[in-house]
Amino acid sequence: MTALLPAITGSNVIYGMGMLEMGMTMSYEQLLIDEEYVKMIRRILQGIPVNKETIALDVIKKVGPAGNYLSQRHTLKYMRQELSTTTLINRRMRENWENAGSKDIAEVAREKAQHILETYKPTPLPDDVKKRIRDIVEEGEAEAAEQQARENKK
């Protein structure tokens, strides 16, 4: 969550996802857990629109201070837009979580990381991109060879 403050201030580089031990260790599980937080931070950065439609004074007047807003179409419409969804953070009631195996976030992340490692199929790069990368590599190798030749003459 230390990424939240730099994100709010407009920093365009925030690093550290997946890092443990001051970056000396990388963890697939931590990377996936950090991804959950980044999703939440991105949602925060979107802000909350405040206008006549979102304020819904007509709904407030209709329902009143002790009424049930969850039964209102307006609430359902905007709740779905504002709802923060996660894949690793468990928001179920304890009984449901226990019935599903009582897995903590690290265990769920480990299973997801293993699944990704076993099943991920990368999309091949287009041929023009491969060629451009190959050209860059060859250009770099040629520059390195020229530099080496200059140093050998000295």
C-alpha positions as CSV (number, residue, x, y, z in Angstrom):
1,M,0.0,0.0,0.0
2,T,3.0,2.3,0.1
3,A,2.4,2.8,-3.6
4,L,-0.8,4.7,-2.9
5,L,0.8,8.0,-1.9
6,P,3.2,8.3,-4.8
7,A,0.3,7.3,-7.1
8,I,-2.0,10.0,-5.7
9,T,0.8,12.6,-6.1
10,G,1.1,11.7,-9.8
11,S,4.4,9.8,-9.8
12,N,4.7,7.9,-13.1
13,V,7.1,5.2,-11.8
14,I,6.2,3.1,-8.9
15,Y,8.2,-0.1,-8.5
16,G,8.5,-2.9,-6.1
17,M,5.8,-5.3,-7.2
18,G,6.8,-8.8,-6.3
19,M,9.8,-7.7,-4.3
20,L,10.8,-9.1,-1.0
21,E,13.9,-8.4,1.2
22,M,14.5,-5.0,-0.2
23,G,14.3,-6.3,-3.8
24,M,16.8,-9.1,-3.3
25,T,14.1,-11.7,-3.8
26,M,11.3,-11.8,-6.3
27,S,8.1,-13.7,-5.5
28,Y,5.5,-14.8,-8.0
29,E,3.0,-14.9,-5.1
30,Q,3.9,-11.4,-3.9
31,L,3.7,-10.1,-7.5
32,L,0.1,-11.4,-7.8
33,I,-0.8,-10.0,-4.3
34,D,0.7,-6.6,-5.3
35,E,-1.3,-6.7,-8.5
36,E,-4.5,-6.8,-6.4
37,Y,-3.4,-3.6,-4.6
38,V,-2.5,-1.9,-7.9
39,K,-6.0,-2.6,-9.2
40,M,-7.4,-0.9,-6.1
41,I,-5.0,2.1,-6.4
42,R,-6.0,2.5,-10.1
43,R,-9.6,2.6,-9.0
44,I,-8.8,5.3,-6.4
45,L,-7.0,7.3,-9.1
46,Q,-10.2,7.3,-11.2
47,G,-11.9,9.4,-8.6
48,I,-15.5,9.6,-7.8
49,P,-17.8,11.4,-10.2
50,V,-20.0,13.9,-8.4
51,N,-22.9,15.3,-10.4
52,K,-26.7,15.4,-10.4
53,E,-27.0,11.8,-11.6
54,T,-24.5,10.3,-9.1
55,I,-25.7,12.4,-6.1
56,A,-29.3,11.2,-6.7
57,L,-31.1,13.7,-4.6
58,D,-34.4,12.4,-5.8
59,V,-33.5,8.9,-4.5
60,I,-32.4,10.3,-1.2
61,K,-35.7,12.2,-0.8
62,K,-37.7,9.2,-1.8
63,V,-35.9,6.7,0.4
64,G,-35.2,8.9,3.4
65,P,-32.6,8.6,6.2
66,A,-33.7,5.2,7.5
67,G,-34.7,3.6,4.2
68,N,-33.2,0.8,2.1
69,Y,-31.0,2.2,-0.6
70,L,-29.9,-1.3,-1.7
71,S,-33.3,-1.9,-3.3
72,Q,-33.0,1.1,-5.5
73,R,-32.2,0.8,-9.2
74,H,-29.8,3.8,-8.9
75,T,-27.9,2.1,-6.1
76,L,-27.5,-1.1,-8.1
77,K,-26.4,0.7,-11.2
78,Y,-23.7,2.8,-9.5
79,M,-22.7,0.1,-7.0
80,R,-21.7,-2.2,-9.9
81,Q,-19.5,0.6,-11.3
82,E,-17.9,1.3,-8.0
83,L,-17.5,-2.2,-6.7
84,S,-13.9,-3.2,-6.2
85,T,-13.4,-6.8,-7.4
86,T,-10.5,-9.0,-6.4
87,T,-9.3,-12.5,-7.3
88,L,-7.1,-13.2,-4.3
89,I,-8.5,-11.1,-1.4
90,N,-11.3,-13.2,0.1
91,R,-14.3,-11.1,1.1
92,R,-16.6,-14.0,1.9
93,M,-18.2,-14.7,5.3
94,R,-16.0,-16.8,7.5
95,E,-18.2,-19.9,7.2
96,N,-18.1,-19.7,3.4
97,W,-14.3,-19.2,3.5
98,E,-13.9,-22.2,5.8
99,N,-16.1,-24.4,3.7
100,A,-13.9,-23.4,0.6
101,G,-10.8,-24.6,2.4
102,S,-9.7,-21.7,4.6
103,K,-6.9,-20.7,2.2
104,D,-5.1,-17.4,3.1
105,I,-4.1,-15.0,0.4
106,A,-0.5,-16.4,0.1
107,E,-1.9,-19.9,-0.5
108,V,-4.4,-18.6,-3.1
109,A,-1.6,-16.6,-4.8
110,R,0.7,-19.6,-4.8
111,E,-1.9,-21.7,-6.6
112,K,-2.6,-19.0,-9.1
113,A,1.1,-18.5,-9.8
114,Q,1.5,-22.2,-10.3
115,H,-1.4,-22.3,-12.7
116,I,-0.1,-19.4,-14.7
117,L,3.4,-21.0,-14.9
118,E,1.9,-24.3,-16.1
119,T,-0.6,-23.0,-18.6
120,Y,0.5,-19.6,-19.9
121,K,0.9,-19.4,-23.6
122,P,2.5,-16.2,-24.8
123,T,1.2,-14.4,-27.8
124,P,3.9,-14.5,-30.5
125,L,5.3,-11.2,-31.5
126,P,4.4,-10.0,-35.0
127,D,7.1,-10.6,-37.6
128,D,7.8,-6.9,-38.0
129,V,8.4,-6.5,-34.3
130,K,10.7,-9.5,-34.3
131,K,12.6,-8.0,-37.2
132,R,12.9,-4.6,-35.4
133,I,14.2,-6.3,-32.3
134,R,16.7,-8.3,-34.3
135,D,17.9,-5.1,-36.1
136,I,18.5,-3.4,-32.7
137,V,20.4,-6.4,-31.4
138,E,22.6,-6.6,-34.5
139,E,23.2,-2.8,-34.4
140,G,24.3,-3.1,-30.8
141,E,26.6,-6.1,-31.6
142,A,28.2,-4.2,-34.5
143,E,28.8,-1.1,-32.3
144,A,30.3,-3.4,-29.6
145,A,32.6,-5.1,-32.2
146,E,33.7,-1.6,-33.5
147,Q,34.5,-0.5,-30.0
148,Q,36.4,-3.6,-29.3
149,A,38.4,-3.2,-32.5
150,R,39.3,0.4,-31.6
151,E,40.5,-0.7,-28.1
152,N,42.6,-3.5,-29.6
153,K,44.4,-1.0,-31.9
154,K,45.5,1.1,-28.8
